[in-house]
Amino acid sequence: MRYLIAILTTVVFFTVNAAFAFGLTDNDYNYLELQKVEKDSVFLRNLSPKEQAWLHALINDEKNKNDPIARAQNVNDALTQFSANQLWEQKNPGQLWDAPRK
């Protein structure tokens, strides 16, 4: 019984931590370099944690694991949206694209 509880606790711990993790992994950066987005670009450095998590999820989406064209399109669409978000924030200093207006 204790062994089972220990296993379940470990599984829950790693599941919860993975769900709240954000950021891009080395594999994500490798994929983005193939898409002509450099790892040290200002664009990637300015992504919010929410955008990084979203991009990571799109790059690693199991639904598109065997469809590189769909995965590339989803990632490209997200990068286009993130670029628009950054441009909006530059035009609206002190505000964030995803925050309610003050």
C-alpha positions as CSV (number, residue, x, y, z in Angstrom):
1,M,0.0,0.0,0.0
2,R,2.8,2.5,0.9
3,Y,4.5,1.6,-2.4
4,L,1.3,2.4,-4.3
5,I,0.9,5.7,-2.5
6,A,4.6,6.6,-3.2
7,I,4.1,5.9,-6.9
8,L,0.9,7.9,-7.1
9,T,2.4,10.8,-5.3
10,T,5.4,10.8,-7.7
11,V,3.1,10.7,-10.8
12,V,0.9,13.5,-9.5
13,F,4.0,15.6,-8.6
14,F,5.4,15.4,-12.1
15,T,2.0,15.8,-13.8
16,V,1.3,19.0,-11.9
17,N,4.8,20.4,-12.4
18,A,4.6,19.7,-16.1
19,A,1.2,21.4,-16.4
20,F,2.5,24.6,-14.8
21,A,5.9,24.6,-16.6
22,F,6.5,27.3,-19.1
23,G,9.4,28.3,-21.3
24,L,11.0,26.9,-24.3
25,T,13.2,23.8,-24.3
26,D,16.4,23.3,-26.3
27,N,14.3,21.1,-28.6
28,D,11.9,23.9,-29.1
29,Y,14.7,26.3,-30.0
30,N,16.1,23.7,-32.4
31,Y,12.7,23.5,-34.1
32,L,12.3,27.3,-34.3
33,E,15.8,27.6,-35.9
34,L,14.6,25.3,-38.6
35,Q,11.7,27.8,-39.0
36,K,14.2,30.6,-39.4
37,V,13.6,32.0,-35.9
38,E,16.9,32.5,-34.1
39,K,17.3,31.5,-30.4
40,D,18.8,34.8,-29.3
41,S,16.4,37.0,-31.3
42,V,14.8,39.9,-29.5
43,F,11.4,38.6,-30.7
44,L,11.8,35.3,-28.7
45,R,13.3,37.1,-25.7
46,N,10.2,39.4,-25.5
47,L,7.7,36.5,-25.4
48,S,5.6,36.4,-22.2
49,P,5.5,33.2,-20.1
50,K,2.0,32.6,-21.5
51,E,3.2,32.9,-25.1
52,Q,6.2,30.7,-24.4
53,A,4.0,28.0,-22.9
54,W,1.6,28.3,-25.9
55,L,4.4,28.0,-28.4
56,H,5.9,25.1,-26.5
57,A,2.6,23.3,-26.6
58,L,2.2,23.9,-30.3
59,I,5.6,22.7,-31.1
60,N,5.1,19.5,-29.1
61,D,1.4,18.9,-30.0
62,E,0.9,15.2,-30.3
63,K,-2.0,15.7,-32.8
64,N,0.5,17.1,-35.3
65,K,3.4,14.8,-34.5
66,N,3.1,13.1,-37.9
67,D,2.0,16.2,-39.9
68,P,5.0,18.6,-40.1
69,I,3.1,20.9,-42.4
70,A,0.2,21.4,-39.9
71,R,2.6,21.8,-37.1
72,A,4.7,24.4,-39.0
73,Q,1.5,26.3,-39.9
74,N,0.3,26.4,-36.3
75,V,3.6,27.6,-35.1
76,N,3.8,30.2,-37.8
77,D,0.3,31.4,-37.0
78,A,1.2,31.8,-33.3
79,L,4.5,33.6,-34.2
80,T,2.5,36.0,-36.3
81,Q,0.1,36.6,-33.5
82,F,2.9,37.1,-31.0
83,S,4.6,39.6,-33.3
84,A,1.3,41.5,-33.5
85,N,1.0,41.5,-29.7
86,Q,4.6,42.9,-29.4
87,L,3.8,45.6,-31.9
88,W,0.6,46.5,-30.0
89,E,2.5,46.8,-26.8
90,Q,5.1,49.1,-28.4
91,K,2.3,51.3,-29.6
92,N,0.5,51.2,-26.2
93,P,3.3,51.8,-23.6
94,G,2.5,50.5,-20.1
95,Q,-0.2,48.2,-21.3
96,L,-0.2,44.4,-22.0
97,W,-2.1,43.0,-24.9
98,D,-3.8,40.4,-22.7
99,A,-4.5,42.5,-19.7
100,P,-7.8,44.3,-19.2
101,R,-7.6,48.0,-19.9
102,K,-7.2,50.2,-16.8
